[in-house]
Amino acid sequence: MVIGLQSFASYILIPMDADSQKNHLKAYGLTYWILEKQLKVKWLLNYRGGSFLLPDSDNIQRECQIRGISFEVLSDSKTESILEEINSPSQNMEAVVLEKAPKIAVYTPYGNQPWDDAVTMVLTYAEIPYETVYDEEVLNDGLLAFDWLHLHHEDFTGQYGKFYGAYKSAAWYIQEKKEAEALANKLGYDKVSLEKLDVALKIRDYVVGGGFMFAMCSAADSFDIALSVQGIDICEPMFDGDGSDANYQSKIDYNQTFAFTNYQLEKNPSVYEFSSIDMTQKRMISRTVDYFSLMEFSAKWDPIPTMLCQNHTALVKGFMGQTTSFTREEIKSNVLVLGENKTNGEAKYIHGIKGKGFFTFYGGHDPEDYQHRVGDSKTELDLHPTSPGYRLILNNVLFPAARKKKQKT
């Protein structure tokens, strides 16, 4: 049954299809702004690209104009007609009520600029507020104050991003290693790997307790790897000062992970790769045909994956990263693949449930920078206001705002 909005004389529709919306990304920020004012919004899943239905007011119309967002004013009767269409059993659509602006945390090292990470870039561009946290806050249970957590492109294994082979002599690498060791020592740890494991465990507990966690690029696979090697030393001497445990591959506990299983760790410290989870070196696909497809779900029976896949196109440009995409055969059977490259069977975008919470992993570094390299200039989102790749990030940001109801999957 469709639940009506508050009683307003008319409504505003924020269309999210390809032809009608000139700034998809800022539309999410507007929706967040309305939720902050304790008004409810309806997310019309699969209706014109996942449109938003808002109460009408002069202030909201003015805000749309200021932010450059396309909108349509609807009469009561037109609104009722749209909701009846969406509610029809014959339509793969659903109206989901958004009722609370989620409090957002971004896990990122001190001093990182917003353009170091696609999520902070798009939050800033969409004008969605967030706070940054790092190891000290996480270990002191600071995550309990937040509804949604994004993991920066972090290495939770203590191997400093596996940048050793190419950058061991670079001033920035030496400095970041020194800073990581100093922070670990300050927090009472002899090794960065041990400190990062405890951070990963705190994040795991946050999700199990009901939190929403979104990770991109190397944060996704290094997080799972760290959980699976608890009590095992996989770091070589250049990372932690002593040798790794013998035969550590055989000691991995895949039961501890969120998403991945049966992977092989990359043992060579000079190879820029964590494990066989990542498809970067295996994919052999040219940029001109590098796209991934979003999966279609039943909006009425599977509203969560449907929500996370809302877009104005089902085919999204691919983009690379340290972890570009995920090997399908190494994804657990209870994890949903939301986006895949069908040419080589890789998963780009996956989602799962852990305890009372949820996680989403998204491969790649920047949806509008195909192969971002160290030192490259930042992406200007003013040039990409309709980016479908960035929309997937913002779907996850609004996900915790949805009214909770009994799961059907």
Beta strands, then each sheet from edge to edge (+ up, - down):
strand 1: 10-14
strand 2: 41-45
strand 3: 51-55
strand 4: 72-75
strand 5: 94-98
strand 6: 104-107
strand 7: 131-133
strand 8: 148-151
strand 9: 212-216
strand 10: 291-294
strand 11: 315-317
strand 12: 326-327
strand 13: 336-341
strand 14: 346-354
strand 15: 357-362
sheet 1: 4+ 1- 3+ 2- 5+
sheet 2: 7+ 6+ 8+ 9+ 15+ 14- 12+
sheet 3: 7+ 6+ 8+ 9+ 15+ 14- 13+ 10- 11+
end
